[in-house]
Amino acid sequence: MASHRLPALCLVASLSVSVLPALRATDDVSASSPEAAIDPGAVKNLEAAYPQPPAGKERKVILLPHKERGEEDDFQVELVVGRTMVTDGINAYRLGGRIVSRDIEGWGFTYHDVEGDLQNAAQTLVGGPENPAPRFVAGPRTLIPYNSRLPVVVMVPEGCELKWRVWRADAALKTAESR
């Protein structure tokens, strides 16, 4: 089977608003490829069903390239919420919080809401020469099923960023051994 890859940055719009062992991040492809097409139903669903952000939050939207229904089973989308902060260049930083899935009543769709403290980063305490620089500090992350027919909508606290990538399963399934 030929290897198909998704663009890493398909379309991310701000409207005002533990890697799995069998998965790997996909690489870029030409924007002119068939996979780069956005499903018009995803845009229609965004306008009709998804709520506007509450006060203090921004609505981030990802429109995934169209894939046929059978193909989507081999893909997942990783969502990573965080902030760009000045760090010392030595220590590891991490933000708290969690990503919660919420149902949209009457539609059968879900959107994701980020809860918790994304202002204060926890860090290791390693000493050494400092190299202050702005860096993306990750907070909560999650894997969700790939569905190109619906937008991925995430409500994040103002000032936070949403980064994402697509993971693809290996073509071959392996059999576990009994021990």
N, C-alpha and C positions, 0 to 999 in steps of 0.2 A: 504494500500500500504506500502511496506517495506521501511524503511528509508535508503537511500543510501547516503554515505558521500564521499567527495573528499579529497585526501591528501592535506594538507595545503602547502606543499612544493613539488610540482610535479617535475618540471624541470624549473629552471630559469637559463639562460645562458647569460653571458655578452660576446658578440662576438666583440672583439677588441673594439673592438668595444664598514552628515545628513542621516545617515543610513535610508533606506526606512523602514517604519513601518512593512510591510509584509515580510520583508527579515530578515534572520539571518545568521551569519557566520557559515560555516560548520566545522566539526572536522575531524581529521585524520582517515584514514583507512589503512589497510595493503597494502603495495606496491604490493602484489601479487594479489590483487583483479582485476576484469575485468576493473574497472574504472581507474586503474592506467596506462592502455595502452595508449600510445601516438599515435594519428592518423598519419600514415606515410605521408599522404597528406599535413599535416601542415608543416613538415620538407621540403618536395618538394617545396611547395609554398614559404617558407622562402628563399630558395636558388634562386628561379627563379624570384620573383617579388619584394622583399623588398629592398629598397636602403641601401647603406652603410651610416654610419653617416657622417655628415659634420664636418669640423674642429671645435674642441672645444666641441664636443658632443660624447657620447657613445651610442651604440645601445644595448638596453636591450630587451631580448626575453623571453616570457613565452609560453611554449607549454602545453596546457591544456589536461587533461585526456579525452579520447574519451567518448562521450555520444551520444545516439541516437537522431535524430532530434527532436522528440517530447519532450524528457527529457530536452533539452537545454533551452526551453522556461521558465522553472522554476528557472533558475540560472542567476546570473550576476557576473561580476568580478569587484572588486574595485581596482583601481590603486592609489597608494599613493607615491608621489615623495618627497624626503627630503634628509637630510644630518645628519650624526652623528656629533654633536657639544658638546663642554663642556658647560654645563648650570649650573646655581647656585642651582638647585634642589628645588627652591621655586616658581619661576615665570613660567608662561605658555609662550611657544615660538611658533612662527609660521613663516613660510617662505611664500613669495609672489609667484607670477607666475600663470600660467594656463596651462592646457593640451588641446592642439588643435588637432582635427582629421584632417588628410590630406589624400586625395585620391591618389592612385597610378594610374596614367594615363594608360589606356589600359588594366587594370587588374580588376577593380571593387573592389579592396581591399582598406583598409585604414590602416594607421599607425598613431601613436600619437606622437606629438612633444611638448616638454615642453618649454614654453617661459617665460621670466621675470627674476626677481632677486631672485636667490636661494642662494645668498651669505650672505645677511644681514637679520637676523631674527628680527621680531618685538617681543616685550615681554611686559608682564604686569610689574608693578612696586610695587610688594609686598615686604615689608621688613621682616627681620627675619634672623635667623642663616643660613648661606650658607652651602651647601653640594655639592661642585662642583663635577661633574661627567659627562662623555660622555653619551649623550642620543640621540636617533633618534628624530630629529625635522622635523615634517611633513610640507610639502608645499601643492601644489595643489593636489587635488584628484578628481576622477570621477568614475562613474559606467558605464560599457560597457556591451553589450550583451555577453553571453557565446557562443563561437563558437569553438568547438574543431577541426574543419577542417582547421582553419587558425591560424597561430601564432599571439600572441599579441606582437606587436613591438612598442617600445617606445624609442624615441631619447631624452636622458637626458643630461644636461650639465655635463662635466667631473667633477668627484668628488661627484656626487649625487648618491643616491641609489633609486631603485624602489622596493617598497614592494607591495604586493597584497594579496587579499583574495577573496574567493568565497562566494557569498551570495545565499541562497536558499529561495524561496517563501514558505509560508505556504501552506499546501495541500488544505485547504478549502478557497474558495472565500467567502467573506462576502458581504451582501447587505447593501447599504447605506440607511438611513432613509430620508424621506422628512420632512422638518420642515418649 
